[in-house]
Amino acid sequence: MAYGYPPPPGHRSQQTLQLPPDYRAAGPPTHDDRTWALSAYLGQFILGVFAPGIVYLIKGRSPFVRRHAAQGLNLGLTAIGAWLVGGLLSLIALKLLWIPAIFSLVSLAFLIKAAMAANQGDWYRMPTFMAWPLVK
């Protein structure tokens, strides 16, 4: 990219990604890091919120894996919270049960997007409304 020309379509600068300060010291993620980060997301289909917690505890020394495992854990905890609140609201009016159902569909889309980013070695950041930053 030459100076003065606009970036190509799809280009993401480091400023927009909001990379953690230790990503340069860690270097590019290895194949093993990408596999563990991917398993933090895909493991939620089998183990639920426990999968990213296990990945966070086992391979949390890598900044790349720690970031993706924390996001997966935050997404799972947010989904549990949404279902608890939605369940309580549905006691008042059964029509409000669609709120956690729609949240689950949206979180599934973000889960797949984050898993694809982790597999490609990207430092993806989920929106805060989907994954409350409870674990860092």
NORHU-V987770 format. One record per run of one state. SS is the DSSP state (H for helix, E for strand, C for the rest). FROM is the first residue (numbers start at 1). LEN is the number of residues. If there is no record, write none. Layout:
SS_FROM_LEN ; SS_FROM_LEN
//
This chain:
C_1_13 ; H_14_4 ; C_18_5 ; H_23_4 ; C_27_4 ; H_31_12 ; C_43_1 ; H_44_4 ; C_48_1 ; H_49_11 ; C_60_3 ; H_63_30 ; C_93_1 ; H_94_27 ; C_121_16
//
